[in-house]
Amino acid sequence: MIRVPQALRIVSLVLVLAAPALPAVAQTAGFPRAELVVETRTDELRLTVEVARTPAQRAQGLMFRTRLDPQSGMLFLFGSEGEVGMWMKNTLISLDMLFIGDDERVKRIVRRTTPLSEKTIGSGEPAIAVLELAAGSAARLGIRVGDRVRFRDLAGVRKPPEAN
């Protein structure tokens, strides 16, 4: 019989118990944070979001997270406006997805997405960004199609206008 020192057993137990949380901890690394403003018909909401700008960040998204704070989310930025498709693969929590056009207006809201689904959730029309919030947040915060999402202050979101 091999005797394992108690300290080693404790460390092993901690690692076994912490292992499920490691993907979630890893997920938060590498995402810059920024503040954005959602202008609803009745309020200006300030949200702190993680920004997924690169293809690798967009592919990773909110995978393996077990929770999302009510006043936070993730903003997926695309280099130009076009049809956008999202999915919930390896995403453990339900989300509200807000598809945002080049005019900074919410074009479509998909509420309470199905966790772990690989079904494509399309923008329905051209979008330049997608804001993911915890499920139910869009309704709770009074966010509707047509509301404005200001994120111009995020460096590099848009290309400067072409000189005529």
Secondary structure by P-SEA (a helix, b strand, c coil): cccccaaaaaaaaaaaaaccaaaaaaaacccccbbbbbbcccbbbbbbbbbbccaaaaaacccccccccccbbbbbbcccccbbbbbbccccbbbbbbbbccccccccccccccccccccccccccccbbbbcccccccccccccccccccccccccccccccc
